[in-house]
Amino acid sequence: MSNPVDQEQTQAEPKRRKSLPIWVIALVAALVLAGVGFGAYQVFFAKDTAAPGECASVSGTDDTAKLTIVDCGEKSATFKVAVKKDKTETSCPEGAYRELRDEKNLICLMPNFIAGNCYESDDANQAFKIGACESPEAIKITQVINDTTDPSGCPNGNGLGYPEPKTVFCIETPGIS
């Protein structure tokens, strides 16, 4: 006959599992909720890109160019989104648009010229920046005419027309005598 004390000693006690500290569980839960929340925001609320009429700044050139939507009154608002097309489109409308592509769209940008301001070339960003009218390279926007592409309404017919949206910028060169 075996002794009951011996039987108790021979049976292995079940190993007790250590539970994770509550702070680890809370951290994992918070990370999961944050990930789900960010994903839902991207699907339901985030804009995929700029919309026509919005103003933007662009930094960089060609494939490295980065588009940032800004308030149209900002000094950095050198462009206005003119047209947004599907990325399968080959080009912007006829005119002097700056073309940018993202993973979904072809974005056609036109200058955000304001009547009365002078602009100088910003070669690094393929744009115009507000500049001094005395500069020999400056152009002055004397008038912005909407709903037309015909520059004949500008003094001496000096204008730059865009078909989408229909806009003409009347231009003079004050730094050239």
Buried (B, 14 or more C-beta within 10 A) or exposed (E): EEEEEEEEEEEEEEEEEEEEEEEEEEEEEEEEEEEEEEEEEEEEEEEEBBEEEBBBBBEEEEEEBEBEBBEEEEEBBBBBBBBBBEEEBEEBBEBEBBBBEEEEBBBBBBBBBBEEBBBBBBEEBBBBBBBEBEBEEBBBBBBBBEEEBEBEEBEEEBBBBBBBBEBBBBBBBBBEE
